[in-house]
Amino acid sequence: MYLGYGDYDKNTGPIVITAYDPTTRTFANAWTSRTESIEVFRPLMGRLYVPAIDPIRTRDPVFSVCDPAGQWSDGRIYMPGGETITHAYDMATLTGTDLWLVGSSDRDTRAVALRSLDGGATWKKSLELSNQPGDDRNRFYFAEAMNNKLYLQCSYETNSMVFDGANWTQGPLLPWYTQHTEVFLGKMLILTQKRLLTFDGEKIQLAFDRGRPVRAFCVSKKALYLLGESKMRIHATTDFSTWSMFSTAPSNTCSIAVLNGKLYAGTTDSKLYEYNQVLPAENPNDGNETNVGEQPGPPYAPQAARR
């Protein structure tokens, strides 16, 4: 398990990527990334990629990567004219052989999507969206592959962009200010403004209704786990319909993850907690605050919020 931290508003960094061994229960410094914050880890094509959301200097590496042997290295972007990336927000793969990196260009901060067909050795610009009048920046905050399509949303109230392997087309407007998206049961999960949403390629709905704010979520092999913010309760589902609540997390938990069938909670004071019981969500039938037959939430309209 790897852990990161940082605050790119406060310009922390460089950031140490910490490795945790659940067998020995020990921590070790695995790698130092020259970024001011780490927001997402992406396992792609047998490697672990860590985009540099805010490189300390313009020519610093824009991502870190760990190979199958556990060896870390820096990733750099080389494009014609010396163009590079100011903010690398996310990475993805569509085909399992291509690699994508999205964020903003160092040239008037246009939103850009870069594609590599050789494992990140060389890159080409696949999509670029200019700034809107009256604003000096545009960015892609996430990239997610679902149903053989790659979805991007720029930081404006415009349609998403969808790549089918050959061409870009416009998709629906998606919430854009998020650094955490995953796919579960054929739907994209988007955590934004403390709401967990689902997107099936056409419509957006609340995944966890009743007006309950969500602080964090993670996907295991069979289940979706989320952390409700109001009482720091852990909820789980295998079908978006039946939810079970089985534990509470420390009040300062900011992330959750599942490793080897165990649930972990990371906190803002750099502590890691392990849930010491078998996870019930592989077959959720706990009657403790379980909502049997609860339907997906109502349609959700993304709220405008620039950063």
DRENKOL-857197 format. One record per residue (C-alpha): residue in three letters; x, y, z. Coordinates in pm, 1 decimal, padded with zeros to 6 digits. Layout:
BEGIN
+------+----------+----------+----------+
! rest !       px !       py !       pz !
+------+----------+----------+----------+
!  Ala !        X !        Y !        Z !
...
+------+----------+----------+----------+
! end
This chain:
BEGIN
+------+----------+----------+----------+
! rest !       px !       py !       pz !
+------+----------+----------+----------+
!  Met !  00000.0 !  00000.0 !  00000.0 !
!  Tyr !  00124.1 !  00348.2 ! -00087.8 !
!  Leu !  00031.0 !  00674.8 !  00079.7 !
!  Gly !  00073.1 !  01038.8 ! -00019.0 !
!  Tyr ! -00019.2 !  01383.0 !  00108.4 !
!  Gly !  00028.2 !  01753.3 !  00044.3 !
!  Asp ! -00153.2 !  02079.8 ! -00012.7 !
!  Tyr ! -00092.0 !  02260.0 ! -00339.5 !
!  Asp ! -00262.0 !  02576.3 ! -00209.7 !
!  Lys ! -00001.4 !  02596.6 !  00067.0 !
!  Asn !  00281.1 !  02487.7 ! -00164.4 !
!  Thr !  00402.2 !  02191.3 !  00037.8 !
!  Gly !  00655.8 !  01957.0 ! -00111.2 !
!  Pro !  00846.2 !  01775.8 ! -00235.8 !
!  Ile !  00620.4 !  01489.6 ! -00128.7 !
!  Val !  00745.3 !  01157.3 !  00005.0 !
!  Ile !  00549.8 !  00853.8 ! -00117.6 !
!  Thr !  00526.9 !  00616.3 !  00177.4 !
!  Ala !  00502.4 !  00237.3 !  00144.7 !
!  Tyr !  00317.3 !  00029.1 !  00404.6 !
!  Asp !  00378.1 ! -00345.4 !  00445.0 !
!  Pro !  00068.3 ! -00506.8 !  00603.9 !
!  Thr !  00262.3 ! -00823.7 !  00690.7 !
!  Thr !  00534.5 ! -00655.3 !  00896.2 !
!  Arg !  00322.2 ! -00348.7 !  00977.6 !
!  Thr !  00610.0 ! -00121.8 !  00886.3 !
!  Phe !  00640.0 !  00199.0 !  00685.2 !
!  Ala !  00918.5 !  00303.9 !  00451.4 !
!  Asn !  00995.3 !  00599.1 !  00227.5 !
!  Ala !  00949.8 !  00463.9 ! -00123.9 !
!  Trp !  01005.3 !  00769.3 ! -00342.9 !
!  Thr !  01014.0 !  01147.5 ! -00337.8 !
!  Ser !  00798.3 !  01327.6 ! -00593.1 !
!  Arg !  00878.9 !  01687.3 ! -00680.6 !
!  Thr !  00518.2 !  01797.4 ! -00649.2 !
!  Glu !  00336.6 !  02002.2 ! -00388.1 !
!  Ser !  00055.8 !  01749.1 ! -00347.3 !
!  Ile ! -00041.4 !  01393.4 ! -00434.3 !
!  Glu ! -00412.8 !  01352.0 ! -00496.1 !
!  Val ! -00447.7 !  01018.3 ! -00675.5 !
!  Phe ! -00269.5 !  00687.4 ! -00732.4 !
!  Arg ! -00351.7 !  00509.3 ! -01059.1 !
!  Pro ! -00265.3 !  00139.6 ! -01114.1 !
!  Leu ! -00239.2 !  00109.6 ! -01492.9 !
!  Met ! -00097.4 ! -00164.3 ! -01714.0 !
!  Gly !  00084.3 ! -00336.9 ! -01428.8 !
!  Arg !  00241.9 ! -00017.8 ! -01298.6 !
!  Leu !  00148.7 !  00243.7 ! -01040.4 !
!  Tyr !  00133.0 !  00601.2 ! -01167.6 !
!  Val !  00126.6 !  00911.6 ! -00949.1 !
!  Pro !  00050.6 !  01235.5 ! -01136.7 !
!  Ala !  00221.2 !  01550.1 ! -01009.3 !
!  Ile ! -00073.8 !  01780.4 ! -00950.9 !
!  Asp !  00155.6 !  02079.9 ! -00894.1 !
!  Pro !  00523.4 !  02034.7 ! -00985.3 !
!  Ile !  00747.1 !  02255.0 ! -00774.6 !
!  Arg !  00924.4 !  02396.5 ! -01079.2 !
!  Thr !  00814.8 !  02420.7 ! -01440.7 !
!  Arg !  01054.4 !  02153.9 ! -01567.4 !
!  Asp !  01011.8 !  01909.9 ! -01280.3 !
!  Pro !  00877.2 !  01559.1 ! -01357.7 !
!  Val !  00502.0 !  01551.3 ! -01414.5 !
!  Phe !  00445.4 !  01201.1 ! -01276.3 !
!  Ser !  00614.1 !  00921.9 ! -01082.7 !
!  Val !  00584.9 !  00554.7 ! -01174.7 !
!  Cys !  00653.5 !  00228.2 ! -00993.2 !
!  Asp !  00727.1 ! -00076.6 ! -01209.8 !
!  Pro !  00628.8 ! -00440.4 ! -01132.3 !
!  Ala !  00963.4 ! -00492.7 ! -00957.6 !
!  Gly !  00890.5 ! -00208.6 ! -00716.1 !
!  Gln !  01138.7 !  00032.2 ! -00873.3 !
!  Trp !  01033.7 !  00397.2 ! -00890.5 !
!  Ser !  01127.9 !  00655.7 ! -01150.0 !
!  Asp !  01027.9 !  01001.5 ! -01272.9 !
!  Gly !  00818.3 !  01061.8 ! -01581.6 !
!  Arg !  00873.8 !  01362.8 ! -01801.7 !
!  Ile !  00684.8 !  01504.9 ! -02097.3 !
!  Tyr !  00874.7 !  01588.9 ! -02412.9 !
!  Met !  00677.8 !  01764.3 ! -02687.1 !
!  Pro !  00775.3 !  01981.6 ! -02984.6 !
!  Gly !  00888.9 !  02331.2 ! -02890.4 !
!  Gly !  00961.7 !  02231.7 ! -02532.0 !
!  Glu !  00597.0 !  02243.3 ! -02422.3 !
!  Thr !  00524.6 !  02070.1 ! -02093.0 !
!  Ile !  00250.7 !  02033.4 ! -01830.6 !
!  Thr !  00183.5 !  02283.6 ! -01553.1 !
!  His ! -00060.2 !  02061.2 ! -01361.3 !
!  Ala ! -00092.4 !  01686.4 ! -01417.1 !
!  Tyr ! -00423.4 !  01595.8 ! -01257.5 !
!  Asp ! -00490.6 !  01241.1 ! -01370.9 !
!  Met ! -00374.0 !  00944.7 ! -01576.2 !
!  Ala ! -00567.8 !  00662.9 ! -01742.4 !
!  Thr ! -00560.9 !  00390.7 ! -02003.8 !
!  Leu ! -00836.5 !  00325.1 ! -02256.4 !
!  Thr ! -00713.7 !  00018.3 ! -02441.9 !
!  Gly ! -00474.3 ! -00132.0 ! -02189.9 !
!  Thr ! -00183.1 ! -00042.2 ! -02415.7 !
!  Asp ! -00216.8 !  00335.4 ! -02437.2 !
!  Leu ! -00140.8 !  00579.2 ! -02155.7 !
!  Trp ! -00314.0 !  00913.3 ! -02102.0 !
!  Leu ! -00216.2 !  01214.4 ! -01896.0 !
!  Val ! -00447.7 !  01513.7 ! -01855.2 !
!  Gly ! -00418.6 !  01855.1 ! -01696.6 !
!  Ser ! -00309.6 !  02196.5 ! -01818.0 !
!  Ser ! -00040.0 !  02313.3 ! -02056.3 !
!  Asp !  00233.8 !  02550.3 ! -01947.3 !
!  Arg !  00130.4 !  02773.4 ! -02238.2 !
!  Asp ! -00154.0 !  02995.3 ! -02110.8 !
!  Thr ! -00281.4 !  02695.9 ! -01910.6 !
!  Arg ! -00499.9 !  02540.2 ! -02177.3 !
!  Ala ! -00664.2 !  02209.2 ! -02090.7 !
!  Val ! -00469.4 !  01932.4 ! -02261.9 !
!  Ala ! -00488.6 !  01554.4 ! -02295.7 !
!  Leu ! -00169.6 !  01372.1 ! -02392.1 !
!  Arg ! -00145.2 !  01017.2 ! -02524.6 !
!  Ser !  00148.4 !  00776.3 ! -02521.1 !
!  Leu !  00163.3 !  00452.3 ! -02718.8 !
!  Asp !  00502.3 !  00340.6 ! -02589.1 !
!  Gly !  00450.2 !  00325.8 ! -02213.8 !
!  Gly !  00520.2 !  00690.9 ! -02147.6 !
!  Ala !  00848.4 !  00723.9 ! -02336.5 !
!  Thr !  00702.4 !  00968.3 ! -02588.9 !
!  Trp !  00382.3 !  01170.5 ! -02590.0 !
!  Lys !  00157.6 !  01344.4 ! -02839.3 !
!  Lys ! -00114.2 !  01598.5 ! -02776.6 !
!  Ser ! -00453.6 !  01445.6 ! -02852.9 !
!  Leu ! -00685.5 !  01724.5 ! -02736.5 !
!  Glu ! -00651.8 !  02088.0 ! -02634.1 !
!  Leu ! -00924.3 !  02326.6 ! -02518.7 !
!  Ser ! -00853.8 !  02697.7 ! -02503.6 !
!  Asn ! -00934.8 !  02931.9 ! -02217.7 !
!  Gln ! -01275.1 !  03091.9 ! -02200.0 !
!  Pro ! -01309.3 !  03471.6 ! -02241.5 !
!  Gly ! -01243.9 !  03648.9 ! -01914.8 !
!  Asp ! -01047.1 !  03363.4 ! -01758.9 !
!  Asp ! -00681.7 !  03277.1 ! -01792.6 !
!  Arg ! -00686.0 !  02902.6 ! -01727.2 !
!  Asn ! -00852.4 !  02582.3 ! -01827.3 !
!  Arg ! -00782.0 !  02230.0 ! -01704.2 !
!  Phe ! -00887.2 !  01869.3 ! -01727.1 !
!  Tyr ! -00930.6 !  01752.6 ! -01368.0 !
!  Phe ! -00988.7 !  01383.0 ! -01433.6 !
!  Ala ! -00972.3 !  01110.3 ! -01697.2 !
!  Glu ! -01180.7 !  00795.2 ! -01667.6 !
!  Ala ! -01230.1 !  00505.1 ! -01906.8 !
!  Met ! -01574.5 !  00342.8 ! -01910.4 !
!  Asn ! -01744.9 !  00117.5 ! -02164.9 !
!  Asn ! -01458.0 !  00152.2 ! -02413.7 !
!  Lys ! -01465.0 !  00532.3 ! -02401.0 !
!  Leu ! -01244.5 !  00789.2 ! -02231.5 !
!  Tyr ! -01422.6 !  01076.7 ! -02058.0 !
!  Leu ! -01273.4 !  01417.4 ! -01979.7 !
!  Gln ! -01437.0 !  01727.1 ! -01834.0 !
!  Cys ! -01271.1 !  02067.3 ! -01850.7 !
!  Ser ! -01304.8 !  02333.7 ! -01583.3 !
!  Tyr ! -01590.9 !  02519.5 ! -01749.0 !
!  Glu ! -01963.3 !  02471.3 ! -01789.6 !
!  Thr ! -01920.4 !  02303.7 ! -02127.1 !
!  Asn ! -01984.3 !  01950.1 ! -02243.0 !
!  Ser ! -01745.4 !  01670.5 ! -02157.6 !
!  Met ! -01520.5 !  01530.2 ! -02427.2 !
!  Val ! -01537.8 !  01161.1 ! -02516.0 !
!  Phe ! -01275.5 !  00959.2 ! -02703.9 !
!  Asp ! -01380.0 !  00628.0 ! -02862.0 !
!  Gly ! -01034.9 !  00517.9 ! -02969.2 !
!  Ala ! -01040.8 !  00711.8 ! -03294.8 !
!  Asn ! -01232.0 !  01038.3 ! -03256.2 !
!  Trp ! -01330.6 !  01298.9 ! -02997.4 !
!  Thr ! -01696.8 !  01392.4 ! -02959.7 !
!  Gln ! -01895.6 !  01595.2 ! -02709.4 !
!  Gly ! -02065.9 !  01421.7 ! -02420.0 !
!  Pro ! -02288.9 !  01545.8 ! -02138.0 !
!  Leu ! -02181.6 !  01804.6 ! -01882.8 !
!  Leu ! -02008.5 !  01627.5 ! -01593.8 !
!  Pro ! -01898.1 !  01757.6 ! -01255.5 !
!  Trp ! -01537.5 !  01853.6 ! -01307.8 !
!  Tyr ! -01390.3 !  01952.5 ! -00972.9 !
!  Thr ! -01288.2 !  01610.7 ! -00847.2 !
!  Gln ! -00965.5 !  01415.8 ! -00816.3 !
!  His ! -01134.4 !  01082.6 ! -00748.3 !
!  Thr ! -01322.0 !  00883.6 ! -01008.3 !
!  Glu ! -01351.8 !  00506.5 ! -01041.2 !
!  Val ! -01571.7 !  00259.0 ! -01225.8 !
!  Phe ! -01797.8 !  00014.7 ! -01040.3 !
!  Leu ! -02062.8 ! -00211.2 ! -01194.4 !
!  Gly ! -02025.2 ! -00038.2 ! -01529.8 !
!  Lys ! -02084.2 !  00310.5 ! -01388.9 !
!  Met ! -01844.7 !  00594.2 ! -01325.5 !
!  Leu ! -01825.4 !  00710.0 ! -00965.3 !
!  Ile ! -01757.8 !  01080.8 ! -00915.6 !
!  Leu ! -01704.9 !  01236.6 ! -00573.4 !
!  Thr ! -01773.4 !  01609.1 ! -00590.1 !
!  Gln ! -01892.6 !  01865.2 ! -00335.8 !
!  Lys ! -01932.7 !  01585.7 ! -00078.9 !
!  Arg ! -02175.7 !  01396.4 ! -00301.0 !
!  Leu ! -02106.3 !  01057.9 ! -00455.4 !
!  Leu ! -02252.2 !  01041.9 ! -00804.3 !
!  Thr ! -02292.0 !  00772.6 ! -01068.0 !
!  Phe ! -02269.2 !  00825.9 ! -01442.4 !
!  Asp ! -02377.4 !  00554.2 ! -01687.4 !
!  Gly ! -02280.8 !  00731.5 ! -02008.4 !
!  Glu ! -02606.9 !  00925.4 ! -02033.1 !
!  Lys ! -02732.1 !  01043.7 ! -01695.0 !
!  Ile ! -02590.1 !  01144.6 ! -01358.6 !
!  Gln ! -02753.7 !  01035.2 ! -01032.7 !
!  Leu ! -02680.5 !  01049.3 ! -00663.9 !
!  Ala ! -02540.0 !  00713.4 ! -00554.7 !
!  Phe ! -02595.1 !  00775.1 ! -00185.1 !
!  Asp ! -02907.4 !  00981.0 ! -00126.4 !
!  Arg ! -03090.8 !  01125.6 !  00176.1 !
!  Gly ! -02873.3 !  01435.9 !  00166.0 !
!  Arg ! -02588.4 !  01263.6 !  00346.2 !
!  Pro ! -02245.0 !  01408.3 !  00262.5 !
!  Val ! -01968.6 !  01167.7 !  00162.2 !
!  Arg ! -01607.2 !  01229.5 !  00257.8 !
!  Ala ! -01431.6 !  00942.3 !  00078.0 !
!  Phe ! -01491.2 !  00617.7 ! -00109.2 !
!  Cys ! -01304.1 !  00320.6 ! -00251.7 !
!  Val ! -01381.8 !  00018.4 ! -00468.1 !
!  Ser ! -01282.1 ! -00335.5 ! -00379.0 !
!  Lys ! -01322.7 ! -00640.8 ! -00603.3 !
!  Lys ! -01689.2 ! -00687.5 ! -00520.7 !
!  Ala ! -01799.7 ! -00387.5 ! -00320.8 !
!  Leu ! -01813.8 ! -00010.8 ! -00299.6 !
!  Tyr ! -01724.1 !  00140.6 !  00037.4 !
!  Leu ! -01793.5 !  00499.4 !  00135.9 !
!  Leu ! -01733.4 !  00715.2 !  00438.1 !
!  Gly ! -02027.4 !  00929.0 !  00542.8 !
!  Glu ! -01913.8 !  01260.3 !  00684.4 !
!  Ser ! -02184.0 !  01341.4 !  00938.7 !
!  Lys ! -02112.0 !  01051.9 !  01177.9 !
!  Met ! -01803.8 !  00904.8 !  01006.9 !
!  Arg ! -01982.3 !  00579.2 !  00932.7 !
!  Ile ! -01856.6 !  00326.1 !  00679.9 !
!  His ! -02124.3 !  00204.4 !  00438.2 !
!  Ala ! -02096.8 ! -00062.7 !  00171.2 !
!  Thr ! -02291.6 ! -00194.0 ! -00125.4 !
!  Thr ! -02252.3 ! -00449.0 ! -00400.2 !
!  Asp ! -02541.3 ! -00327.6 ! -00616.8 !
!  Phe ! -02612.6 !  00043.6 ! -00543.5 !
!  Ser ! -02945.6 ! -00067.5 ! -00395.3 !
!  Thr ! -02874.7 ! -00240.3 ! -00063.8 !
!  Trp ! -02642.8 ! -00056.2 !  00173.7 !
!  Ser ! -02503.5 ! -00178.3 !  00504.7 !
!  Met ! -02335.2 !  00026.0 !  00776.1 !
!  Phe ! -02077.8 ! -00173.6 !  00970.6 !
!  Ser ! -01828.7 !  00058.1 !  01143.6 !
!  Thr ! -01718.6 !  00413.2 !  01215.3 !
!  Ala ! -01388.1 !  00576.6 !  01129.8 !
!  Pro ! -01176.8 !  00834.0 !  01317.1 !
!  Ser ! -01317.2 !  01186.0 !  01287.2 !
!  Asn ! -01019.8 !  01312.8 !  01085.5 !
!  Thr ! -01023.7 !  01035.9 !  00824.8 !
!  Cys ! -00961.7 !  01172.1 !  00474.9 !
!  Ser ! -00924.0 !  00852.4 !  00269.6 !
!  Ile ! -01015.7 !  00483.6 !  00278.6 !
!  Ala ! -00877.6 !  00182.5 !  00090.7 !
!  Val ! -00905.1 ! -00195.3 !  00082.7 !
!  Leu ! -00595.5 ! -00416.9 !  00071.1 !
!  Asn ! -00599.3 ! -00796.4 !  00095.6 !
!  Gly ! -00958.4 ! -00794.0 !  00216.1 !
!  Lys ! -00897.3 ! -00541.0 !  00494.0 !
!  Leu ! -01022.4 ! -00184.2 !  00515.6 !
!  Tyr ! -00784.9 !  00099.1 !  00603.6 !
!  Ala ! -00847.2 !  00462.4 !  00696.7 !
!  Gly ! -00590.3 !  00736.5 !  00644.2 !
!  Thr ! -00614.0 !  01049.3 !  00857.2 !
!  Thr ! -00505.8 !  01410.9 !  00832.7 !
!  Asp ! -00247.5 !  01362.3 !  01109.1 !
!  Ser ! -00059.9 !  01099.0 !  00904.8 !
!  Lys ! -00197.5 !  00791.5 !  01079.1 !
!  Leu ! -00325.3 !  00469.5 !  00924.4 !
!  Tyr ! -00602.1 !  00267.2 !  01090.0 !
!  Glu ! -00698.0 ! -00092.1 !  01008.3 !
!  Tyr ! -01049.3 ! -00233.6 !  01048.9 !
!  Asn ! -00984.0 ! -00561.2 !  01230.1 !
!  Gln ! -01290.6 ! -00759.6 !  01128.9 !
!  Val ! -01398.0 ! -00940.0 !  00815.0 !
!  Leu ! -01555.7 ! -00701.1 !  00570.1 !
!  Pro ! -01929.7 ! -00771.3 !  00546.6 !
!  Ala ! -01969.4 ! -00596.2 !  00215.1 !
!  Glu ! -01874.6 ! -00900.8 !  00011.2 !
!  Asn ! -02225.8 ! -01016.8 !  00097.0 !
!  Pro ! -02396.4 ! -00721.6 !  00271.4 !
!  Asn ! -02676.3 ! -00850.9 !  00488.8 !
!  Asp ! -02614.7 ! -00655.9 !  00806.8 !
!  Gly ! -02946.2 ! -00532.3 !  00943.0 !
!  Asn ! -02784.0 ! -00237.5 !  01116.3 !
!  Glu ! -02917.9 !  00067.8 !  00931.8 !
!  Thr ! -02952.6 ! -00119.4 !  00603.3 !
!  Asn ! -03168.8 !  00034.7 !  00333.9 !
!  Val ! -03312.5 ! -00264.3 !  00149.6 !
!  Gly ! -03431.5 ! -00182.2 ! -00199.9 !
!  Glu ! -03324.6 !  00179.9 ! -00189.4 !
!  Gln ! -03322.1 !  00311.6 ! -00543.8 !
!  Pro ! -03054.6 !  00535.7 ! -00695.3 !
!  Gly ! -03091.2 !  00900.4 ! -00609.3 !
!  Pro ! -03255.3 !  01165.5 ! -00828.1 !
!  Pro ! -03079.2 !  01327.3 ! -01124.0 !
!  Tyr ! -02799.5 !  01557.2 ! -01017.6 !
!  Ala ! -02719.5 !  01891.1 ! -01181.7 !
!  Pro ! -02348.7 !  01982.4 ! -01153.5 !
!  Gln ! -02289.5 !  02306.2 ! -00967.3 !
!  Ala ! -02063.4 !  02571.4 ! -01113.0 !
!  Ala ! -01751.2 !  02620.5 ! -00904.3 !
!  Arg ! -01417.4 !  02729.7 ! -01045.8 !
!  Arg ! -01082.4 !  02700.7 ! -00882.1 !
+------+----------+----------+----------+
! end
